[in-house]
Amino acid sequence: MSQADINAVIDQFRMAARRSLQAGFDGIELHAAHGHLLHQFLSPLSNRRTDAYGGSLENRVRLIQEILGAIRTEVGINYPVQLRVSASDFADGGLTPAEVALALTYLESELDAVHVSSGGLVPAAPLATPEGYQTPYAAVIKQYVKIPVIAVGNIRTPAFANFILADEMADMIAIGRPLLEDANFGEQMLSLA
């Protein structure tokens, strides 16, 4: 991408934020995980740039930083903005939870929360995916940032979700598949709160 391309992408994110606000959305989650463009800039596996957007972690996080700044010009400081990250690329030389946590220290002043996932950049997978397999990544990141951390990934029971919160590995839980499998899952979560 040329600098002109990058500037255009930043402006497109800014305009998307404006439309989100106009449409009445309650917040924005900027997707920097699962091999999408912002993940590609952040990961040393895919970012081979030699300009201000490549090389050091500070440079690789620059695009996300500039996009967040543009989003904030549209939505202000009181509108929730969170970032979804892949805390591990599951490959040598790729992102690790500690490196992603350090990247977030450049970004957290513009964020209200971080949603911690993993993978998606290269065709590598974790060795196993037991219940809550991504929760340790959230726990590492929580040690570095002051903003709320959201855990996700094979969290299938209200009891396990509450355990994650009680043990302070994360501040919030994101769920997907359990809601598709059981329409009453949310009510079960509330009954245990």
C-alpha positions in Angstrom: 0.0 0.0 0.0 1.2 3.5 -0.8 0.9 6.3 1.6 -2.0 7.6 -0.5 -3.7 4.1 -0.1 -3.1 4.2 3.7 -4.5 7.7 3.9 -7.6 6.6 2.0 -8.1 3.6 4.3 -7.8 5.8 7.4 -10.4 8.1 5.9 -12.7 5.1 5.1 -12.5 4.0 8.8 -13.3 7.6 9.9 -16.3 7.7 7.6 -17.5 4.2 8.7 -17.4 5.5 12.3 -19.5 8.5 11.3 -22.1 6.2 9.7 -22.1 3.9 12.8 -22.8 6.9 15.0 -25.6 8.1 12.6 -27.1 4.6 12.5 -27.4 4.6 16.3 -24.8 1.9 17.1 -23.8 1.7 20.8 -20.1 1.4 20.0 -17.5 0.3 17.6 -15.2 -2.7 17.6 -12.2 -2.2 15.3 -11.0 -5.6 14.0 -7.3 -6.2 14.2 -7.4 -10.0 14.4 -7.9 -13.1 12.3 -5.7 -12.0 9.4 -7.7 -8.9 8.5 -5.8 -5.8 7.2 -4.9 -4.3 10.6 -3.7 -7.7 11.9 -1.5 -7.9 8.8 0.1 -4.6 9.6 0.6 -5.5 13.3 2.2 -9.0 12.8 5.9 -9.3 11.9 5.0 -12.4 9.8 3.1 -10.4 7.3 4.4 -6.8 7.7 7.6 -6.6 5.6 7.4 -2.9 5.2 10.5 -0.7 5.6 8.8 2.6 6.0 7.1 4.2 9.0 4.5 1.4 9.1 6.9 -1.5 9.3 9.8 -2.9 11.3 9.6 -2.0 14.9 6.5 -2.7 17.0 5.9 1.1 17.3 5.8 1.3 13.5 3.7 -1.8 13.0 1.0 -0.4 15.4 1.0 3.0 13.7 -1.8 2.3 11.2 -4.1 1.2 14.0 -3.1 4.2 16.0 -3.9 6.6 13.2 -7.3 4.9 12.5 -8.2 5.1 16.1 -7.4 8.8 16.1 -9.6 9.3 13.0 -12.4 7.4 14.6 -12.2 9.5 17.8 -12.5 12.7 15.7 -15.9 11.4 14.6 -17.3 9.8 17.7 -15.7 11.8 20.5 -14.3 10.5 23.8 -17.5 9.2 25.4 -18.4 6.8 22.6 -17.2 3.2 23.3 -14.5 2.0 21.0 -12.8 -1.3 21.4 -10.2 -3.3 19.5 -10.2 -7.0 18.7 -6.7 -8.5 18.5 -5.1 -11.8 17.8 -2.8 -12.4 20.7 -0.9 -15.2 19.0 -0.2 -16.1 15.4 0.6 -19.7 16.4 3.8 -19.5 14.4 7.5 -18.8 15.1 8.3 -15.1 14.7 4.6 -14.1 14.9 2.7 -12.2 17.5 2.8 -13.3 21.1 0.5 -12.2 23.9 3.3 -10.1 25.5 4.1 -8.3 22.2 0.4 -7.6 21.6 0.1 -6.3 25.2 3.0 -3.9 24.5 1.4 -2.8 21.3 -1.8 -2.0 23.2 0.2 0.4 25.5 0.5 2.6 22.4 -3.3 2.4 21.8 -5.1 2.2 25.1 -5.6 5.9 25.5 -8.0 5.8 22.5 -9.7 2.5 23.6 -12.4 1.6 26.0 -11.7 -2.2 25.9 -9.7 -4.8 24.1 -11.2 -8.1 22.9 -8.5 -10.9 22.9 -8.7 -13.6 20.3 -6.0 -15.5 18.4 -4.8 -16.8 15.1 -6.1 -16.4 11.6 -3.1 -14.9 9.8 -1.3 -18.1 8.7 -2.7 -21.6 8.4 -1.4 -22.6 11.8 -3.7 -23.6 14.7 -3.2 -24.0 18.4 -2.2 -27.5 19.6 -5.5 -27.8 21.4 -8.7 -25.8 21.9 -10.0 -26.8 25.4 -12.6 -24.7 27.1 -11.3 -21.2 27.4 -8.1 -21.9 25.5 -7.6 -18.2 24.6 -8.2 -17.0 28.2 -4.5 -17.2 29.2 -3.8 -14.6 26.4 -6.4 -12.3 27.9 -4.8 -12.8 31.3 -1.4 -11.8 30.0 -2.7 -8.7 28.3 -4.7 -7.7 31.4 -1.3 -7.4 33.3 -0.2 -4.7 30.9 -3.2 -2.5 30.3 -5.6 -0.5 32.4 -8.6 -0.8 30.0 -11.1 -3.7 30.4 -10.0 -7.0 28.7 -12.6 -9.2 27.1 -11.9 -13.0 27.0 -13.4 -15.2 24.2 -12.9 -18.7 22.8 -14.7 -21.9 23.7 -16.3 -20.4 26.8 -19.4 -22.6 26.9 -20.7 -22.6 30.4 -21.9 -19.9 32.7 -19.8 -21.5 35.5 -16.6 -21.3 33.5 -17.3 -17.7 32.4 -17.9 -16.7 36.1 -14.6 -18.5 37.0 -12.7 -16.4 34.5 -14.2 -13.2 35.9 -13.7 -14.2 39.6 -10.1 -15.2 39.0 -9.6 -11.8 37.3 -8.2 -13.3 34.1 -10.5 -10.9 32.2 -13.1 -8.2 32.9 -15.7 -9.3 30.4 -16.7 -12.4 28.5 -17.6 -12.6 24.8 -19.6 -15.6 23.6 -20.9 -16.6 20.2 -21.6 -20.3 19.6 -23.3 -21.0 22.9 -25.9 -18.4 22.1 -26.5 -20.1 18.7 -26.8 -23.5 20.3 -29.0 -22.4 23.3 -31.3 -19.4 23.1 -31.5 -19.3 26.9 -27.7 -19.2 27.5 -27.8 -15.5 28.4 -30.5 -16.1 31.0 -28.5 -18.9 32.5 -25.5 -16.4 32.8 -27.7 -13.9 34.5 -29.1 -16.4 37.0 -25.6 -17.2 38.2 -24.4 -13.6 38.5 
